[in-house]
Amino acid sequence: MDEKQVAVRAQITGRVQGVWYRGWAEQQANELGLFGWVRNRKEGSVEALFIGPQTAVDEMLRLCEDGPDHAVVEKVGTETAQGLAPRRFEIKPTV
């Protein structure tokens, strides 16, 4: 039986811009087989949408707590997401 698919929106705060966080997140999400996107926010956070099997999304959120080498993550806030998403993982423009 296939594992339940979930969609989670995450907001990552701390020193997460200018440290290759988006590229790192894209790489990790692709390795886990997730769909969705990641983007910078003008106020300094990184926002992401992760869609896939519950265990893979949970693992991605765990990885986000550390991020790439030069990131200093303060918090990873999450909420359940709904709606349409790309059938791949992509980096979106800053909002």
C-alpha positions as CSV (number, residue, x, y, z in Angstrom):
1,M,0.0,0.0,0.0
2,D,1.3,3.5,-0.9
3,E,2.1,5.9,1.9
4,K,-0.2,8.8,2.4
5,Q,0.8,12.0,0.5
6,V,1.0,15.2,2.5
7,A,1.7,18.9,1.7
8,V,3.4,21.1,4.3
9,R,4.4,24.8,4.0
10,A,7.4,25.7,6.0
11,Q,8.9,29.0,7.0
12,I,12.5,28.9,8.0
13,T,14.0,31.8,10.0
14,G,17.5,32.7,11.1
15,R,20.5,33.3,8.9
16,V,19.0,31.5,6.0
17,Q,19.6,33.8,3.0
18,G,22.9,34.2,1.3
19,V,24.0,30.8,2.5
20,W,22.8,28.6,-0.4
21,Y,19.7,27.5,1.5
22,R,17.4,27.4,-1.6
23,G,19.8,25.4,-3.7
24,W,20.5,23.1,-0.8
25,A,16.7,22.6,-0.2
26,E,16.1,21.9,-3.9
27,Q,18.9,19.2,-3.8
28,Q,17.6,17.6,-0.6
29,A,13.9,17.6,-1.8
30,N,14.9,16.0,-5.2
31,E,16.9,13.3,-3.3
32,L,13.8,12.6,-1.2
33,G,11.5,12.6,-4.3
34,L,9.4,15.6,-3.1
35,F,7.5,18.1,-5.2
36,G,7.0,21.7,-4.3
37,W,9.1,24.9,-4.2
38,V,11.4,27.1,-2.1
39,R,11.8,30.9,-2.2
40,N,13.3,33.7,-0.2
41,R,11.0,36.2,1.5
42,K,11.8,39.9,1.5
43,E,11.8,40.0,5.4
44,G,14.7,37.5,5.5
45,S,13.1,34.1,5.9
46,V,12.9,31.2,3.5
47,E,9.5,29.7,2.6
48,A,9.0,26.2,1.1
49,L,6.3,23.9,0.1
50,F,7.0,20.2,0.4
51,I,4.7,17.5,-1.1
52,G,5.2,13.8,-0.9
53,P,5.0,10.8,1.3
54,Q,4.7,11.6,5.0
55,T,8.1,10.0,6.0
56,A,9.9,12.0,3.2
57,V,8.3,15.3,4.2
58,D,9.1,14.6,7.8
59,E,12.7,13.9,6.9
60,M,12.9,17.1,4.9
61,L,11.6,19.2,7.8
62,R,14.2,17.5,10.1
63,L,16.9,18.4,7.6
64,C,15.7,22.0,7.4
65,E,16.3,22.5,11.1
66,D,20.1,22.5,10.3
67,G,20.1,23.5,6.6
68,P,23.4,23.9,4.7
69,D,26.7,24.4,6.3
70,H,26.6,28.2,6.7
71,A,23.0,28.6,7.8
72,V,22.0,29.3,11.3
73,V,18.4,28.2,11.6
74,E,16.4,29.6,14.5
75,K,13.0,28.1,13.7
76,V,11.1,26.0,11.2
77,G,7.4,26.8,11.4
78,T,5.0,24.5,9.6
79,E,1.4,24.4,8.5
80,T,-0.7,22.0,6.4
81,A,-1.0,23.2,2.8
82,Q,-3.6,22.7,0.1
83,G,-3.9,23.6,-3.6
84,L,-2.0,22.9,-6.8
85,A,1.7,22.3,-6.9
86,P,4.3,21.7,-9.6
87,R,5.1,18.0,-10.3
88,R,8.7,18.7,-9.6
89,F,10.7,20.8,-7.0
90,E,11.7,24.3,-8.1
91,I,13.2,27.5,-6.8
92,K,10.8,30.4,-7.1
93,P,11.5,34.2,-7.1
94,T,11.7,36.2,-3.9
95,V,8.4,37.6,-2.6
